C-alpha cells in the first residue's frame, strides 16, 4: 500500500504510515535505493531475507481455501436448483504477456521496367525477406495452485514476384509465398500445491512449409511525380501445404496418484470448539443465532493426501448414503458453512462427505443431524374458560411443539398479546414437561389399534401445512400408521376423508391459534398423543377487574435462538348478574267485539 503523507496532518515528512504503508516520499526513497544496488547486493539481500517455501505453499493453500469459501457462498446466493454446481470448476487466473517485437530481415528487392510500343510499360518485380520474434506469457492459477510460462519463438521467409502492364493505369498479378513459417511453442508449468515443487516442460514444433497467394491489382502510377496508389486489390488464388505439428519434448509429468485421500480425527469442530473425535468422521451442526428463514449449517472434516491436493463434495439424504436432498455439492474446504433451506425438515438428515484427489479417487465419511429446524417454536395455548366471574383465578394449558431443544421458556399474564402482555403476572421462567404416550398396541398388522395413539376424532379438517397427501386409503387406521412411521417432530396430526376418495393428509401442525379446524365434507381430524411439551397454569389471589380481558402469553426460545410468543384468546371477566331490564306495557286497541288486549314486553339487557 502506498499512501500520501498529507492525508494525516503532521505526517507529511514520514516515510511510512501505520495502516497505510509507504508514503510518496518513502516509495521514492525505496526506488532510489534499489536503483543504486548492484546485482550482487540484490542477491545478497534476497538470500538474507529469503522466504521459507513451505510457508509460501501454506499461505497459498489458505488463500485458495478462503477464495473457495467466498465463491461458494456467492454461488449459493446466486443460484438454486439444477444450476447449483454451474461454477464447480471455477478458478482465478492471473496472466501477463511480454512479447519480443517482430524483427524483419530484408534480403533483396528488385524491379525492372520494359517499354512496349514506346509508351506501354511492362513491370517485373522480385523480392525476398525474413522475420523472427518471441512471444512470452506468464500465467498463475490461484485455485488449482499452478503456474505456467509459455515461450513461443518463431521465424520464417517471405518471397514475392509480380508482373504488370500499362501506362498510368497498370494491371498487375502478384504472387506471395511464405516459406518455412516455423514456431516452437514451449510451456513450462510448476505445481506448488505440494513440496518439493513439481516442474514440467513441453516443446512442440509448428511448421507451415509453403503458403502461396495470388493477388490481382489495379494501380495508378506516375513515375515522374513519384505517385503510386492501389485502386483495386483482390485475392485470386491460395495454396497451403498441410502444416506439421510434432511434440518434441515432454518431461516432468507427475506420477499418477493411485491412493485415495485419508480421513483423520476432527480436531476443530464446527462452532470453534476444539475436541478430538473418536475416529474418521465428519462433524455437522446447524448454526445458531440466525433468522429462521435463512438457516445455515457448518460441516467439518479432516482429510489429507500424500501426493495431491484434495477437493471436497457433499451429499445429503433422508437415508444413510442418500442424496435426495443435496447431491455432489462442491465445498470450499475442509470446514465449510452452507446457507441452505434444506427440505424436508423435522426428520433426520444424513451427510456424506467425499474427499477427492487430483486422480479422481474418492473416499468418504458420514455424519447426521437429528433434524434441520426451519420453523419457529409453535403450539397451542388455551384458556380453561373464555368468560369468568371469579375475581381472583385464571387457568390455562399449553402444548409447545418444536424441532429443536427448548432453551428458555417464560410465561406472563396481562392485558394484551405479545411481549408487553405481563401486567398481571410478570415474565417468569418455567420448565415444561415432555409429553409421553405409554400406549402399547403390540403387533397390529391390520392397523386396528393404531388410532389409540391419537386423540378422539374431530369433525372437519385442520387447515395447516401438509407435507404428504395419499389417496385411496382404506381406513383411518391405515392413515394413522403412515403418520406413526414418521418421527413425532415431522407428523403431528392427520386429516382423513371417510368419503370415496380416501384422502389421507399428513400435517406438521396441531390445532391452535394459528391453525383452525373447519368442516369439509366427511373429513375428520386426529392429533397424535405424546408430542411436544405441556404444562397447566393456575393463578390465584389475583385482582381482576370487571369487564376486563386478560391474556396468557408464553415466550419460547430454542437452542438455535429462534423466538416466538404464543398467546391465548382473551378471557372476559364479568362480576355482575343478568339484569331483567324495564317492563313496559303496550296497549293495542282493536275495533272488535273482544276486550282490549294487553301486551307486555320485557326489555332485557
MITORGU-147320 format. One line per 4 residues: number of its first residue (from 1); their letters; for each residue x, y, z of C-alpha. Coordinates in Angstrom, 2 decimals. Each point is the difference from the previous one (the first is absolute). Last residue first. Layout:
BEGIN
NUM> A> X Y Z ~ ... $
This chain:
BEGIN
605> XXXX> -80.13 -6.41 28.73 ~ -3.60 -0.98 -0.11 ~ -2.90 2.17 -1.09 ~ -2.95 -2.06 1.05 $
601> XXXX> -3.21 0.52 -1.96 ~ -3.59 -0.10 1.33 ~ -2.92 -0.08 -2.43 ~ -3.47 0.94 1.22 $
597> XXXX> -2.97 -0.81 -2.23 ~ -3.14 2.15 0.35 ~ -3.10 -2.10 0.25 ~ -1.32 -1.78 -3.08 $
593> XXXX> -2.86 1.45 -2.14 ~ 2.48 1.42 -2.39 ~ 1.58 3.37 -0.66 ~ 3.34 -1.03 1.36 $
589> XXXX> 1.89 2.05 2.48 ~ 3.52 -1.15 0.74 ~ 1.40 1.11 3.29 ~ 3.67 -0.48 0.67 $
585> XXXX> 1.32 -0.36 3.50 ~ 3.70 0.41 0.63 ~ 2.12 -2.01 2.42 ~ 3.61 1.27 0.26 $
581> XXXX> 3.16 -2.17 0.22 ~ 0.31 -3.44 1.55 ~ 3.77 0.59 0.71 ~ 2.24 -3.08 -0.37 $
577> XXXX> 2.45 -0.40 2.88 ~ 3.11 2.25 0.33 ~ 3.62 -1.14 0.52 ~ 1.06 -0.53 -3.66 $
573> XXXX> 3.66 -0.83 -0.89 ~ 0.59 -0.61 -3.72 ~ 2.93 -2.34 -0.79 ~ 1.89 1.10 -3.15 $
569> XXXX> 1.14 -2.62 -2.47 ~ 3.22 -1.67 1.00 ~ 3.50 1.04 -1.04 ~ 3.14 -1.64 -1.43 $
565> XXXX> 3.12 2.18 -0.22 ~ 2.81 -1.16 -2.29 ~ 3.80 -0.03 0.11 ~ 2.55 -1.92 -2.11 $
561> XXXX> 3.39 0.17 1.75 ~ 1.22 -3.36 -1.27 ~ -0.41 -1.57 3.48 ~ -3.70 0.89 0.09 $
557> XXXX> -1.67 3.15 1.34 ~ -3.68 -0.09 1.08 ~ -1.95 2.97 1.40 ~ -3.42 -1.04 1.32 $
553> XXXX> -2.83 2.54 0.35 ~ -3.29 -0.43 1.91 ~ -2.53 2.76 -0.73 ~ -2.50 1.94 2.14 $
549> XXXX> -3.05 1.98 -1.14 ~ -1.78 2.29 2.46 ~ -3.74 0.45 0.63 ~ 0.51 -0.01 3.77 $
545> XXXX> 3.56 0.18 1.23 ~ 2.14 -2.90 1.15 ~ 2.08 0.17 3.16 ~ 1.81 -3.33 0.05 $
541> XXXX> 0.16 -2.28 3.00 ~ 0.21 -3.03 -2.28 ~ 1.92 -0.88 -3.16 ~ -0.47 -3.48 -1.42 $
537> XXXX> 2.19 -1.08 -2.92 ~ 0.20 -3.40 -1.69 ~ 3.12 -1.23 -1.83 ~ 0.96 -1.81 -3.20 $
533> XXXX> 2.98 -0.94 -2.15 ~ -0.19 -1.46 -3.51 ~ -1.69 -3.15 -1.21 ~ -1.36 -2.76 2.24 $
529> XXXX> -3.28 -0.56 -1.86 ~ -0.45 0.71 -3.72 ~ -2.96 2.12 -1.05 ~ -2.82 -1.37 -2.17 $
525> XXXX> -2.25 1.99 -2.37 ~ -3.08 -1.10 -1.95 ~ -0.98 0.73 -3.60 ~ -3.45 -1.06 -1.19 $
521> XXXX> -0.74 3.23 -1.87 ~ 2.08 2.90 1.31 ~ -0.78 1.50 3.40 ~ 2.79 2.27 1.19 $
517> XXXX> 2.74 -0.64 2.56 ~ 2.30 2.93 0.77 ~ 3.73 0.70 -0.29 ~ 1.85 3.00 1.43 $
513> XXXX> -1.87 0.18 3.33 ~ 0.30 -3.73 0.51 ~ -0.74 -3.36 -1.56 ~ 3.16 -1.93 -0.73 $
509> XXXX> 2.61 0.38 -2.74 ~ 2.33 -1.93 -2.31 ~ -2.89 -1.79 -1.69 ~ -0.54 -3.30 -1.82 $
505> XXXX> -3.05 0.08 -2.29 ~ -1.76 -3.30 -0.79 ~ -2.64 0.12 -2.75 ~ -2.29 -3.04 -0.19 $
501> XXXX> -1.67 1.41 -3.15 ~ -3.29 -1.87 0.61 ~ -0.77 1.97 3.19 ~ 1.45 -0.62 3.46 $
497> XXXX> 2.59 2.70 -0.72 ~ 2.88 -0.07 2.47 ~ 1.94 2.97 1.42 ~ 3.25 -0.58 1.86 $
493> XXXX> 1.97 1.10 3.06 ~ 3.53 0.71 1.24 ~ 2.04 -1.64 -2.77 ~ 3.56 1.38 -0.15 $
489> XXXX> 1.19 0.55 3.59 ~ -1.83 -3.18 1.00 ~ 2.29 -1.94 -2.31 ~ -1.69 -1.79 -2.94 $
485> XXXX> -1.44 -3.53 -0.12 ~ -2.75 1.14 2.38 ~ -1.43 2.31 -2.68 ~ -0.21 -2.79 -2.58 $
481> XXXX> -1.59 -2.21 2.68 ~ -2.65 2.65 0.72 ~ -1.04 -0.04 -3.67 ~ -0.42 -3.78 0.17 $
477> XXXX> -2.02 0.40 3.20 ~ -2.24 2.59 -1.70 ~ -0.98 -2.72 -2.44 ~ 0.29 -0.85 -3.71 $
473> XXXX> 2.48 2.58 -1.29 ~ -0.90 0.83 -3.62 ~ 2.17 3.14 -0.17 ~ 3.06 1.06 1.97 $
469> XXXX> 1.16 3.55 0.80 ~ 3.37 0.92 1.51 ~ 1.52 3.20 1.46 ~ -3.26 1.76 0.89 $
465> XXXX> 0.21 3.37 1.79 ~ -3.22 0.75 1.93 ~ -3.70 0.37 -0.68 ~ -1.09 -2.72 2.41 $
461> XXXX> -2.88 -2.00 -1.44 ~ -3.53 -0.44 1.30 ~ -1.67 -2.15 2.64 ~ 2.31 -0.86 2.87 $
457> XXXX> 1.00 -3.61 0.68 ~ 1.43 -0.82 3.39 ~ 3.67 0.56 0.69 ~ 2.66 -2.16 -1.58 $
453> XXXX> 2.18 -2.97 1.00 ~ -3.17 -2.09 0.45 ~ -0.60 0.53 -3.72 ~ 2.57 -2.71 -0.73 $
449> XXXX> -2.19 -2.68 1.56 ~ -1.46 -1.63 -3.12 ~ 3.06 0.64 -2.15 ~ -0.41 -3.39 -1.75 $
445> XXXX> 3.55 -1.09 0.84 ~ -0.39 0.95 3.68 ~ 2.67 -1.71 2.10 ~ 0.07 1.76 3.36 $
441> XXXX> -2.37 2.92 0.66 ~ 1.94 1.57 2.85 ~ -1.14 3.45 1.18 ~ 2.51 1.70 2.28 $
437> XXXX> -0.13 3.39 -1.76 ~ 2.40 2.55 1.46 ~ -0.31 3.79 0.08 ~ 3.23 1.71 1.01 $
433> XXXX> -0.61 2.30 2.97 ~ 0.50 3.74 -0.36 ~ 2.37 1.88 2.27 ~ -0.87 3.56 1.01 $
429> XXXX> 1.66 3.43 0.12 ~ -2.34 2.85 0.98 ~ -1.00 3.08 -1.99 ~ -2.15 2.19 2.22 $
425> XXXX> -3.48 -1.14 0.99 ~ -2.70 2.70 -0.21 ~ 1.76 2.53 -2.24 ~ 1.78 -2.62 -2.12 $
421> XXXX> -1.34 0.51 -3.56 ~ 2.78 2.26 -1.28 ~ 1.81 -2.75 -1.95 ~ -3.09 -1.08 -1.86 $
417> XXXX> -3.73 -0.13 0.59 ~ -2.00 2.36 2.19 ~ -1.14 0.94 3.51 ~ 2.46 -2.20 1.83 $
413> XXXX> 1.16 -3.44 1.03 ~ 3.60 -1.17 -0.43 ~ 1.83 -3.25 -0.66 ~ 3.68 -0.59 -0.75 $
409> XXXX> 1.81 -2.83 -1.77 ~ 3.74 -0.20 -0.75 ~ 2.01 -2.74 -1.71 ~ -2.47 -2.22 -1.83 $
405> XXXX> 1.79 -2.71 -1.99 ~ -0.68 0.15 -3.71 ~ -2.84 -1.27 -2.20 ~ -2.66 1.95 1.89 $
401> XXXX> -3.53 -0.54 1.36 ~ -1.30 1.65 3.18 ~ -3.27 -1.11 1.68 ~ -1.58 2.46 2.43 $
397> XXXX> -2.68 0.01 2.69 ~ -1.95 2.85 1.60 ~ -1.53 1.16 3.31 ~ -0.86 3.40 1.50 $
393> XXXX> -1.13 0.64 3.61 ~ -0.71 3.03 2.20 ~ -3.23 1.77 -1.07 ~ -1.81 -3.20 -1.08 $
389> XXXX> -2.83 1.02 -2.34 ~ 1.69 -1.55 -3.02 ~ -0.27 -0.04 -3.77 ~ 2.16 -1.81 -2.61 $
385> XXXX> 0.68 -2.95 2.26 ~ 2.95 -2.36 0.46 ~ 2.20 2.34 -2.05 ~ 1.76 -1.66 -2.93 $
381> XXXX> 3.60 0.29 -1.20 ~ 0.72 -2.24 -3.02 ~ 3.37 -0.52 -1.63 ~ 2.85 1.70 -1.77 $
377> XXXX> 3.78 0.42 0.10 ~ 1.13 1.75 -3.19 ~ 0.72 -2.06 -3.09 ~ 3.11 -0.96 -2.03 $
373> XXXX> 1.48 -2.62 2.35 ~ 2.16 -2.69 -1.59 ~ -0.53 -3.18 2.01 ~ 2.02 -2.79 1.57 $
369> XXXX> 3.01 1.20 -1.97 ~ 2.34 -2.63 -1.46 ~ 3.58 -1.06 -0.69 ~ 1.77 -1.96 -2.72 $
365> XXXX> 3.50 -0.53 -1.39 ~ 1.18 -0.42 -3.59 ~ 2.90 -0.92 -2.27 ~ 0.47 1.03 -3.60 $
361> XXXX> 2.47 -0.55 -2.83 ~ -0.20 2.65 -2.75 ~ 3.77 0.01 -0.66 ~ 0.28 3.53 1.43 $
357> XXXX> -1.36 -1.18 3.36 ~ -3.63 -0.26 1.08 ~ -1.36 0.24 3.58 ~ -3.70 -0.84 0.35 $
353> XXXX> -2.26 0.98 2.92 ~ -3.26 -1.92 0.45 ~ -2.61 1.78 2.13 ~ -3.15 -1.75 1.27 $
349> XXXX> -3.03 2.09 0.95 ~ -2.35 -1.09 2.80 ~ -3.58 1.28 -0.42 ~ -1.66 3.29 1.00 $
345> XXXX> 0.93 1.78 -3.20 ~ -0.35 -1.34 -3.52 ~ 1.50 2.06 -1.54 ~ 3.22 1.90 0.56 $
341> XXXX> -0.10 3.79 0.05 ~ 3.72 0.32 -0.71 ~ 2.65 2.47 1.09 ~ 3.12 -2.16 -0.10 $
337> XXXX> 2.97 0.42 2.36 ~ 3.13 -1.95 -0.87 ~ 2.85 -1.60 1.92 ~ 2.21 -2.28 -2.11 $
333> XXXX> -0.18 2.41 -2.89 ~ -2.19 1.97 -2.41 ~ -2.54 -2.73 -0.57 ~ -1.40 -1.40 -3.25 $
329> XXXX> -3.51 -1.41 0.39 ~ -0.25 -3.51 -1.45 ~ -3.72 -0.43 0.73 ~ -2.26 1.70 2.55 $
325> XXXX> -3.35 -1.23 1.41 ~ -0.45 -3.33 -1.84 ~ 3.69 -0.85 0.43 ~ -0.07 -3.16 2.10 $
321> XXXX> 2.90 -1.69 1.83 ~ -2.07 -0.52 3.15 ~ -3.65 0.90 -0.72 ~ -1.60 3.46 -0.19 $
317> XXXX> 2.85 1.21 -2.17 ~ 2.86 2.49 -0.16 ~ 3.02 -0.33 -2.32 ~ 3.13 2.13 0.33 $
313> XXXX> 3.18 0.53 -2.00 ~ 3.57 0.86 1.04 ~ 3.12 0.50 -2.08 ~ 3.41 -1.23 1.13 $
309> XXXX> 3.42 1.06 -1.25 ~ 2.43 -2.59 -1.24 ~ 2.62 -2.52 1.06 ~ -0.28 -1.07 3.64 $
305> XXXX> -3.71 0.78 0.36 ~ -1.64 1.47 3.10 ~ -3.50 0.18 1.48 ~ -1.42 1.63 3.14 $
301> XXXX> -3.73 0.74 -0.04 ~ -2.31 2.87 0.88 ~ -3.61 0.89 -0.76 ~ -1.74 3.26 0.83 $
297> XXXX> -3.73 0.51 -0.41 ~ -2.13 2.91 -1.11 ~ -3.57 1.23 0.46 ~ -1.29 3.10 -1.80 $
293> XXXX> -3.77 0.11 0.75 ~ 0.67 -0.95 3.65 ~ 2.16 3.09 0.40 ~ 3.36 -0.92 1.46 $
289> XXXX> 1.20 -0.21 3.61 ~ 1.21 -3.59 -0.22 ~ 1.62 -1.96 -2.81 ~ -1.22 -3.51 -0.71 $
285> XXXX> 2.65 -2.58 0.80 ~ 2.22 -2.41 -1.87 ~ 3.17 -1.93 0.90 ~ 1.47 -2.50 -2.42 $
281> XXXX> 1.38 -3.36 1.02 ~ 3.37 -1.76 0.10 ~ 0.16 -1.14 3.63 ~ -0.95 0.85 3.58 $
277> XXXX> -0.03 3.72 -0.64 ~ 2.45 2.38 1.62 ~ -1.27 3.31 1.32 ~ 0.45 3.70 -0.57 $
273> XXXX> -3.12 2.15 -0.12 ~ -0.03 2.57 -2.80 ~ -3.66 -0.48 -0.96 ~ 0.69 -3.02 -2.12 $
269> XXXX> 2.62 -2.39 1.42 ~ 3.70 0.68 0.01 ~ 1.93 -3.23 0.53 ~ -1.92 -2.26 -2.38 $
265> XXXX> 1.73 -3.36 0.01 ~ 1.46 -1.18 -3.26 ~ -1.19 -0.77 -3.50 ~ 2.34 -1.36 -2.66 $
261> XXXX> -0.08 1.05 -3.64 ~ -0.09 -2.84 -2.52 ~ 3.16 -1.74 -1.29 ~ 0.85 -0.28 -3.71 $
257> XXXX> 1.58 3.42 -0.55 ~ 1.66 -0.04 -3.43 ~ 3.58 1.25 -0.03 ~ 0.38 3.61 -0.98 $
253> XXXX> 0.99 0.89 -3.56 ~ 3.51 1.45 -0.13 ~ 0.87 -0.49 -3.67 ~ -1.61 0.48 -3.40 $
249> XXXX> 2.35 1.17 -2.75 ~ -0.40 -0.06 -3.80 ~ -3.77 -0.26 -0.47 ~ -0.71 0.29 -3.74 $
245> XXXX> -2.24 2.16 -2.13 ~ 0.57 0.21 -3.79 ~ -2.21 2.30 -2.04 ~ -1.78 -1.26 -3.15 $
241> XXXX> 1.36 1.95 -2.98 ~ -1.89 3.19 -0.78 ~ -1.29 1.26 -3.37 ~ -1.89 3.21 -0.69 $
237> XXXX> -1.57 1.61 -3.06 ~ -1.52 3.27 -1.22 ~ 0.37 2.33 2.99 ~ -1.20 3.50 -0.94 $
233> XXXX> 1.63 3.43 -0.08 ~ -1.47 2.95 -1.91 ~ 0.92 3.69 -0.12 ~ 3.54 -0.23 1.40 $
229> XXXX> 1.79 3.38 -0.07 ~ 3.51 0.84 -1.19 ~ 1.23 3.55 -0.53 ~ 3.73 0.75 -0.42 $
225> XXXX> -0.72 3.14 -2.04 ~ 1.95 -1.26 -3.01 ~ -1.08 -3.62 0.54 ~ -3.71 0.69 -0.01 $
221> XXXX> -1.65 -3.24 1.13 ~ -3.69 -0.88 0.44 ~ -0.43 -3.63 0.98 ~ -2.32 -2.90 -0.87 $
217> XXXX> 0.76 -3.22 1.85 ~ -0.58 -3.77 -0.21 ~ 1.43 -2.08 2.87 ~ 1.41 -3.55 0.07 $
213> XXXX> 0.78 -1.67 3.40 ~ 2.46 -2.82 0.68 ~ 0.66 -1.68 3.40 ~ 2.88 -2.43 0.37 $
209> XXXX> 1.48 -2.05 2.86 ~ -2.26 0.95 2.97 ~ 1.83 -1.36 3.04 ~ -1.20 -0.13 3.64 $
205> XXXX> 2.52 -1.98 2.08 ~ -0.95 -0.57 3.63 ~ 1.84 0.35 3.31 ~ -1.29 -1.10 3.41 $
201> XXXX> 1.65 0.41 3.41 ~ -1.23 -1.02 3.46 ~ 0.95 1.14 3.50 ~ -1.24 -1.62 3.25 $
197> XXXX> 0.85 1.89 3.17 ~ 1.31 -1.84 3.03 ~ -2.45 0.72 1.53 ~ -3.65 -0.23 -1.01 $
193> XXXX> -2.64 2.39 -1.35 ~ 2.78 1.84 -1.86 ~ -0.47 -1.45 -3.47 ~ 2.48 1.47 -2.50 $
189> XXXX> -0.56 0.15 -3.74 ~ 2.46 0.64 -2.84 ~ -1.59 0.33 -3.43 ~ 1.97 0.29 -3.26 $
185> XXXX> -1.61 0.86 -3.33 ~ 2.71 -0.40 -2.70 ~ -1.20 1.82 -3.12 ~ 1.04 -0.30 -3.67 $
181> XXXX> -1.29 1.72 -3.15 ~ 2.20 -1.92 -2.44 ~ -0.93 1.95 -3.11 ~ -2.66 2.66 -0.40 $
177> XXXX> -0.67 0.70 -3.71 ~ -1.51 3.08 -1.58 ~ -1.05 0.08 -3.69 ~ -1.01 3.37 -1.46 $
173> XXXX> -1.90 0.49 -3.28 ~ -0.24 3.60 -1.20 ~ -2.10 2.29 -2.18 ~ 1.45 3.49 -0.27 $
169> XXXX> -1.64 3.38 -0.49 ~ 2.53 2.75 -0.75 ~ 1.05 -2.10 -2.99 ~ -0.49 -3.70 0.24 $
165> XXXX> 1.36 -3.50 0.65 ~ 0.94 -1.65 3.34 ~ 1.88 -3.07 1.18 ~ 0.63 -0.95 3.62 $
161> XXXX> 2.26 -2.16 2.18 ~ 0.15 -0.65 3.72 ~ 2.05 -1.91 2.54 ~ -0.49 -0.25 3.81 $
157> XXXX> 2.11 -1.96 2.44 ~ -0.74 -1.16 3.56 ~ 0.49 0.36 3.76 ~ -1.54 -0.83 3.35 $
153> XXXX> 0.87 -0.27 3.69 ~ -3.04 -0.79 2.17 ~ 0.59 0.06 3.79 ~ -2.85 -0.92 2.39 $
149> XXXX> 0.68 0.10 3.75 ~ -2.60 -1.68 2.20 ~ -0.82 0.05 3.73 ~ -2.34 -2.34 1.90 $
145> XXXX> -1.81 0.22 3.32 ~ -3.30 -1.37 -1.40 ~ -1.97 2.82 1.67 ~ 2.57 2.75 -0.58 $
141> XXXX> 1.00 -0.69 -3.60 ~ 3.10 2.00 -1.06 ~ 0.81 0.81 -3.64 ~ 3.16 1.43 -1.64 $
137> XXXX> 0.22 0.68 -3.75 ~ 2.98 0.53 -2.35 ~ -0.28 0.44 -3.77 ~ 3.31 -0.04 -1.93 $
133> XXXX> 0.95 1.41 -3.40 ~ 1.36 -0.71 -3.49 ~ -0.38 1.29 -3.55 ~ 1.31 -0.56 -3.51 $
129> XXXX> 0.04 1.75 -3.35 ~ -0.04 -0.70 -3.74 ~ -0.74 2.08 -3.09 ~ -0.88 -0.03 -3.69 $
125> XXXX> -1.59 2.52 -2.40 ~ -0.71 0.12 -3.76 ~ -1.73 3.06 -1.51 ~ -1.05 0.24 -3.66 $
121> XXXX> -0.64 3.60 -1.18 ~ -2.12 1.08 -2.94 ~ 1.40 3.34 -1.31 ~ 2.46 -0.74 -2.81 $
117> XXXX> -1.54 -3.07 -1.50 ~ 0.94 -2.16 3.03 ~ 2.16 1.57 2.70 ~ 1.81 -2.36 2.42 $
113> XXXX> 0.30 0.73 3.75 ~ 1.90 -2.11 2.56 ~ -0.46 -0.22 3.83 ~ 2.27 -1.60 2.61 $
109> XXXX> -0.28 -0.46 3.82 ~ 2.58 -2.04 1.90 ~ 0.51 -1.65 3.42 ~ -1.90 2.27 2.40 $
105> XXXX> -0.24 -1.37 3.56 ~ -3.05 0.99 2.11 ~ -0.01 -0.15 3.84 ~ -3.27 -0.78 1.80 $
101> XXXX> 0.03 1.68 3.39 ~ 0.78 -2.23 3.02 ~ -3.36 -0.51 1.72 ~ -0.39 0.23 3.81 $
97> XXXX> -3.49 -1.25 0.85 ~ -1.62 -0.18 3.46 ~ -2.36 -2.40 1.69 ~ -1.92 -0.39 3.25 $
93> XXXX> -2.54 -2.79 0.38 ~ -2.86 -0.67 2.43 ~ -1.69 -3.37 -0.39 ~ -3.59 -1.28 -0.14 $
89> XXXX> -0.49 -3.71 -0.56 ~ -3.22 -0.20 2.09 ~ -1.33 3.16 -1.65 ~ -3.28 -1.45 -1.30 $
85> XXXX> -0.38 -2.21 3.06 ~ -3.26 1.44 1.36 ~ -1.55 0.44 -3.44 ~ -2.29 -2.99 0.55 $
81> XXXX> -1.81 1.73 2.84 ~ 1.28 3.35 1.24 ~ 2.51 2.62 -1.00 ~ 1.16 3.42 1.15 $
77> XXXX> 0.03 -0.35 3.79 ~ 1.60 -3.44 -0.11 ~ 2.48 1.19 -2.67 ~ 1.15 2.84 2.23 $
73> XXXX> 0.43 -2.34 2.97 ~ 2.11 -2.36 -2.11 ~ 1.99 2.96 -1.37 ~ 0.94 1.11 3.52 $
69> XXXX> 0.80 -3.52 1.21 ~ 2.08 -0.78 -3.07 ~ 1.93 3.27 0.33 ~ 0.77 -0.74 3.64 $
65> XXXX> 1.12 -3.53 -0.80 ~ 2.28 1.28 -2.78 ~ 1.48 2.71 2.22 ~ 0.69 -2.60 2.70 $
61> XXXX> 1.63 -2.32 -2.51 ~ 2.18 2.81 -1.37 ~ 1.08 0.95 3.51 ~ 1.01 -3.60 0.68 $
57> XXXX> 2.02 -0.12 -3.22 ~ 1.75 3.28 0.82 ~ 0.70 -1.25 3.52 ~ 1.62 -3.12 -1.42 $
53> XXXX> 2.04 2.16 -2.37 ~ 1.57 1.86 2.98 ~ 0.56 3.54 -1.20 ~ 3.51 1.36 -0.43 $
49> XXXX> 1.12 3.07 1.91 ~ 3.73 -0.66 0.06 ~ 0.00 -1.64 -3.44 ~ -2.18 2.74 -1.49 $
45> XXXX> 2.34 2.66 1.34 ~ 3.08 -1.82 -1.29 ~ -1.57 -0.43 -3.43 ~ -0.85 3.71 -0.11 $
41> XXXX> 3.53 0.92 1.09 ~ 1.48 -2.23 -2.70 ~ -2.24 1.51 -2.66 ~ 1.13 3.46 1.02 $
37> XXXX> -2.07 2.41 2.07 ~ -0.43 3.65 -1.05 ~ -3.43 -0.52 -1.58 ~ -1.26 -1.84 3.09 $
33> XXXX> 0.97 2.91 2.26 ~ -1.57 2.58 -2.31 ~ -3.24 -1.97 -0.21 ~ -0.21 -0.32 3.79 $
29> XXXX> 0.51 3.76 0.40 ~ -2.78 0.75 -2.50 ~ -2.38 -2.44 1.71 ~ 0.73 1.59 3.38 $
25> XXXX> -0.59 3.53 -1.32 ~ -3.33 -1.05 -1.51 ~ -1.00 -1.63 3.28 ~ 0.58 -3.67 0.64 $
21> XXXX> -2.68 -2.00 1.79 ~ -3.53 1.11 0.89 ~ -0.78 -1.69 3.35 ~ 3.10 1.37 1.68 $
17> XXXX> 1.45 2.83 -2.06 ~ 3.49 -0.31 -1.53 ~ 2.50 2.53 -1.36 ~ -1.17 2.89 2.18 $
13> XXXX> 0.48 3.58 -1.21 ~ -3.69 0.85 -0.46 ~ -0.95 -1.51 3.33 ~ -1.23 3.06 1.89 $
9> XXXX> -3.56 -0.15 -1.34 ~ -0.94 -3.37 -1.44 ~ -0.76 -0.44 -3.73 ~ 3.03 2.18 -0.81 $
5> XXXX> 2.30 -3.00 0.46 ~ -1.61 -1.65 -3.00 ~ -0.43 -3.75 -0.05 ~ 1.64 -2.87 -1.83 $
1> X> -1.37 -3.42 0.91 $
